[in-house]
Amino acid sequence: MEEINMTEINMAEKKVAVLGTGIIGTPVARHLREHFAVRVWNRTRAKAEPLAAFDGITLCDTAADAVAGADVIVTVLKDGPAVREAMEAAAPGLAEGVVWVQLSTVGVDAIDELAKFADERGLVLYDAPVLGTKQPAENAQLVVLASGPRAAGEHAEAARLVFDAIGGRTLWVSDEPGAASRLKLALNSYVFTLTHGAAESLALAKGFGLDPALVVEAIAGGPLDSAYFRAKTAAMLADDYATSFSVSNSVKDAELVVAAAESVGVAADVGAAGLRRFRRAAEAGHGDKDMAASYLAGPGGGGA
């Protein structure tokens, strides 16, 4: 006889509100409908409308309508101010004891402000930025960096079910919200370094009059190789910058990294240089492209 998971049955009766249906929020909402009744809201309604085709998902005209009666609120928005604005708009529908899973990369100052907001309204906050972009989100293979009350009974179970639905792995960082957002900045520093390193290496080969594909060929299969390196260099070589994570968002996150580093006395020399490179790419008109467009940040574009 098949074992019945009573926790899963109880959670299936619960409602989740997803605020933000961008590149990450849209697949998050789709995966959550397998476990919850889902209501979604996006400031630009047209971006949320494709989700109306999925059973178990209801579109809402306002953030307050989306969160009214919800057991779990999931925020997946661009930055701290956008999250705060959405939650303020949702305030008329908020109730004490609701679980708030905050997936956005918001930085140190903003997560502290959001934690205060949660305390003032009696929300149970799980600070849970994710590592991964479009494809991992589509495949429910995000890495969830979680901080929040692990021993909070049904609240913690609801948060874990959200994490399991959208991610391939959850790393619990701390019982205190804020720690995960800090770790996310450290990880973003590494991701940006890899991106710029690949872009500059290919650009340098091109500047020498060599085929930049030779860089990839030399690294292939060796200790410097990685799936990330392959994906980003493939995009650069093909001049295909379909957005998984945009240059504009990279500027935002790199600014958060540099500011946070300064606040704790760390000299983020590489991070500051990377931020300048992302800004050049954005100023050259590549802001909406994938961050692999770091390759286009050189004079004349194309890394030249």
VMD Tcl script that draws the C-alpha trace (Angstrom):
set ca {
  {0.00 0.00 0.00}
  {1.33 3.44 -0.90}
  {2.28 5.53 2.10}
  {0.25 8.73 2.46}
  {2.17 11.87 3.38}
  {-0.22 13.80 5.64}
  {2.04 16.87 5.64}
  {1.81 16.99 1.84}
  {-2.00 16.71 2.01}
  {-2.22 19.53 4.54}
  {0.08 21.75 2.50}
  {-1.92 21.06 -0.68}
  {-4.84 22.78 1.00}
  {-2.81 25.90 1.61}
  {-2.57 28.99 -0.55}
  {0.59 30.72 -1.73}
  {0.83 34.22 -3.18}
  {3.69 34.88 -5.61}
  {4.55 38.56 -6.00}
  {6.70 39.03 -9.09}
  {6.51 36.96 -12.29}
  {9.73 37.73 -14.12}
  {12.37 35.31 -15.38}
  {12.56 33.52 -12.02}
  {9.09 34.24 -10.62}
  {7.20 32.68 -13.51}
  {8.71 29.18 -13.23}
  {8.58 29.46 -9.43}
  {4.81 29.96 -9.63}
  {4.43 27.01 -12.01}
  {6.36 24.66 -9.74}
  {4.52 25.79 -6.62}
  {1.13 24.91 -8.10}
  {2.07 21.26 -7.66}
  {1.86 21.76 -3.89}
  {-0.27 24.85 -3.27}
  {-3.18 26.79 -4.66}
  {-1.28 29.67 -6.28}
  {-2.23 33.30 -6.74}
  {0.11 35.62 -8.60}
  {0.55 39.34 -8.98}
  {2.93 41.39 -11.07}
  {3.12 45.16 -11.32}
  {2.90 44.81 -15.11}
  {-0.05 42.44 -15.45}
  {0.84 41.43 -19.03}
  {3.94 39.64 -17.75}
  {1.79 37.46 -15.49}
  {-0.94 36.66 -17.99}
  {0.74 33.57 -19.54}
  {0.39 31.89 -16.14}
  {-3.40 32.03 -16.44}
  {-3.17 29.03 -18.79}
  {-2.03 26.79 -15.93}
  {-4.50 25.00 -13.68}
  {-4.10 25.96 -10.06}
  {-2.89 29.50 -10.75}
  {-5.08 32.58 -10.34}
  {-4.05 36.05 -11.53}
  {-4.78 38.97 -9.21}
  {-5.10 42.65 -10.05}
  {-3.52 43.86 -6.82}
  {-0.87 42.62 -4.41}
  {-3.40 42.90 -1.58}
  {-5.81 40.59 -3.43}
  {-3.02 38.07 -4.02}
  {-2.00 37.81 -0.36}
  {-5.51 37.91 1.15}
  {-6.04 34.56 2.86}
  {-2.62 33.28 1.80}
  {-0.68 30.95 4.08}
  {2.62 31.69 2.32}
  {3.84 34.77 0.47}
  {6.75 34.45 -1.98}
  {8.47 37.59 -3.24}
  {10.55 37.35 -6.43}
  {11.33 40.92 -7.45}
  {14.24 42.98 -8.75}
  {15.59 44.57 -5.57}
  {14.91 45.64 -2.02}
  {12.85 48.74 -2.84}
  {10.67 46.73 -5.25}
  {10.06 44.09 -2.57}
  {9.23 46.72 0.04}
  {6.89 48.51 -2.38}
  {5.07 45.26 -3.19}
  {4.67 44.32 0.46}
  {3.43 47.80 1.34}
  {0.88 47.47 -1.46}
  {-0.05 44.06 -0.09}
  {-0.45 45.36 3.47}
  {-4.29 45.49 3.46}
  {-4.36 41.74 2.79}
  {-1.61 40.68 5.22}
  {-2.35 38.67 8.34}
  {-0.22 37.76 11.34}
  {1.45 34.37 11.27}
  {1.76 34.19 7.48}
  {5.02 32.71 6.17}
  {6.99 35.10 3.97}
  {9.61 33.48 1.71}
  {11.81 36.24 0.29}
  {13.71 34.96 -2.79}
  {15.04 38.23 -4.21}
  {18.64 39.43 -4.00}
  {18.18 42.58 -1.93}
  {21.47 43.18 -0.14}
  {22.40 43.76 3.47}
  {20.58 46.99 4.33}
  {17.37 46.03 2.55}
  {17.04 42.59 4.14}
  {17.42 44.15 7.58}
  {14.65 46.62 6.71}
  {12.44 43.81 5.37}
  {13.01 41.80 8.55}
  {11.82 44.79 10.55}
  {8.76 45.04 8.30}
  {8.01 41.36 8.95}
  {8.35 41.80 12.71}
  {6.05 44.80 12.76}
  {3.33 42.85 10.94}
  {3.80 39.48 12.63}
  {5.03 37.72 9.48}
  {7.36 34.71 9.71}
  {10.24 35.65 7.42}
  {12.47 33.19 5.59}
  {15.31 35.03 3.85}
  {16.02 32.73 0.90}
  {17.80 34.24 -2.12}
  {18.52 31.70 -4.83}
  {21.63 30.77 -6.76}
  {20.77 30.16 -10.40}
  {19.04 31.91 -13.26}
  {16.52 31.08 -15.98}
  {17.33 27.46 -16.85}
  {17.77 26.22 -13.25}
  {14.51 27.98 -12.36}
  {12.71 26.32 -15.27}
  {14.05 22.92 -14.17}
  {13.37 23.45 -10.44}
  {17.11 23.18 -9.82}
  {17.82 26.47 -8.07}
  {20.10 26.38 -5.04}
  {18.15 27.94 -2.18}
  {20.17 29.80 0.43}
  {17.86 29.77 3.43}
  {17.91 31.57 6.74}
  {14.99 31.64 9.13}
  {13.42 29.73 12.02}
  {13.98 26.05 11.18}
  {12.15 24.84 14.30}
  {8.98 26.83 13.67}
  {6.73 23.79 13.16}
  {4.20 24.15 10.37}
  {5.75 27.46 9.31}
  {9.08 25.79 8.69}
  {7.39 22.90 6.86}
  {5.66 25.35 4.53}
  {8.96 27.10 3.80}
  {10.71 23.77 3.17}
  {7.99 22.70 0.76}
  {8.50 25.93 -1.20}
  {12.24 25.31 -1.28}
  {11.82 21.69 -2.39}
  {9.38 22.69 -5.13}
  {11.68 25.25 -6.75}
  {15.16 24.00 -5.97}
  {17.49 21.07 -6.37}
  {19.21 21.80 -3.09}
  {18.68 23.94 0.01}
  {21.57 25.23 2.10}
  {20.39 26.35 5.53}
  {22.69 29.19 6.52}
  {21.26 30.36 9.84}
  {18.11 30.60 11.94}
  {18.32 34.38 11.64}
  {17.00 36.09 8.48}
  {19.70 38.13 6.79}
  {22.53 35.61 6.83}
  {21.43 34.09 3.52}
  {21.33 37.48 1.82}
  {24.87 38.11 2.98}
  {26.06 34.76 1.64}
  {24.33 35.48 -1.68}
  {26.46 38.60 -2.14}
  {29.64 36.61 -1.53}
  {28.54 34.06 -4.12}
  {27.55 36.73 -6.63}
  {31.06 38.17 -6.30}
  {32.41 34.81 -7.47}
  {29.88 34.46 -10.31}
  {30.68 37.92 -11.64}
  {34.41 37.21 -11.44}
  {33.95 34.06 -13.53}
  {31.85 35.94 -16.08}
  {34.30 38.82 -16.52}
  {37.28 36.47 -16.51}
  {35.86 34.47 -19.39}
  {34.89 37.64 -21.28}
  {38.33 39.22 -20.91}
  {40.15 36.04 -21.86}
  {38.17 35.70 -25.08}
  {38.54 39.42 -25.79}
  {42.30 39.27 -25.26}
  {42.66 36.35 -27.67}
  {40.61 38.26 -30.24}
  {42.76 41.34 -29.68}
  {45.85 39.25 -30.47}
  {44.26 38.27 -33.78}
  {43.48 34.74 -32.60}
  {40.23 32.83 -32.79}
  {38.76 33.28 -29.26}
  {37.27 29.78 -29.55}
  {40.82 28.53 -28.98}
  {40.53 29.66 -25.36}
  {37.57 27.35 -24.84}
  {39.30 24.51 -26.67}
  {42.40 24.83 -24.48}
  {40.39 24.82 -21.25}
  {37.97 22.03 -22.26}
  {38.18 18.97 -20.03}
  {40.83 20.44 -17.75}
  {40.74 21.72 -14.16}
  {39.68 25.20 -15.29}
  {36.63 23.90 -17.17}
  {33.07 24.17 -15.86}
  {29.51 24.07 -17.11}
  {29.20 27.76 -16.32}
  {32.32 28.62 -18.33}
  {31.00 26.62 -21.27}
  {27.57 28.27 -21.17}
  {28.83 31.84 -20.97}
  {31.60 31.46 -23.55}
  {29.18 29.73 -25.93}
  {26.91 32.77 -25.66}
  {29.81 35.15 -26.26}
  {31.13 33.26 -29.27}
  {27.67 32.92 -30.81}
  {26.76 36.55 -30.11}
  {23.65 35.16 -28.40}
  {22.73 37.17 -25.34}
  {19.27 35.80 -24.58}
  {18.72 36.90 -21.02}
  {19.12 34.57 -18.09}
  {20.30 37.40 -15.85}
  {20.59 40.84 -17.38}
  {23.47 43.28 -17.38}
  {21.22 45.83 -15.66}
  {20.47 43.42 -12.84}
  {24.16 42.58 -12.68}
  {24.94 46.26 -12.16}
  {22.44 46.33 -9.30}
  {23.85 43.22 -7.65}
  {27.48 44.25 -8.18}
  {26.70 47.57 -6.49}
  {25.29 45.62 -3.53}
  {28.43 43.48 -3.38}
  {30.81 46.44 -3.43}
  {28.81 48.42 -0.86}
  {28.55 45.42 1.47}
  {32.28 44.74 1.16}
  {33.08 48.33 2.08}
  {30.78 48.12 5.11}
  {32.77 45.21 6.56}
  {36.21 46.50 5.61}
  {36.88 44.11 2.72}
  {38.74 45.50 -0.29}
  {36.58 44.29 -3.18}
  {39.06 45.28 -5.88}
  {37.87 42.68 -8.39}
  {34.24 43.42 -7.58}
  {34.72 47.15 -8.15}
  {36.43 46.53 -11.48}
  {33.66 44.15 -12.50}
  {31.04 46.73 -11.60}
  {32.75 49.25 -13.88}
  {32.75 46.70 -16.69}
  {29.03 45.96 -16.27}
  {28.32 49.69 -16.24}
  {30.23 50.13 -19.51}
  {28.20 47.34 -21.08}
  {24.97 48.96 -19.91}
  {26.03 52.39 -21.13}
  {26.82 50.84 -24.53}
  {23.17 49.76 -24.80}
  {23.46 46.16 -23.59}
  {21.55 46.51 -20.32}
  {18.74 44.14 -21.31}
  {21.12 41.45 -22.56}
  {22.47 38.56 -20.52}
  {25.44 39.36 -18.31}
  {27.59 37.42 -20.78}
  {27.48 40.75 -22.64}
  {30.41 41.67 -20.40}
  {32.19 40.53 -23.57}
  {30.77 43.59 -25.34}
  {32.08 46.06 -22.76}
  {35.33 46.83 -24.58}
  {35.77 49.75 -26.99}
  {33.65 49.15 -30.05}
  {31.95 46.12 -28.51}
  {32.75 42.49 -29.16}
  {35.45 42.62 -26.53}
  {37.81 44.28 -28.99}
}
mol new
graphics top color blue
foreach p $ca { graphics top sphere $p radius 0.5 }
foreach p [lrange $ca 0 end-1] q [lrange $ca 1 end] { graphics top cylinder $p $q radius 0.2 }
display resetview
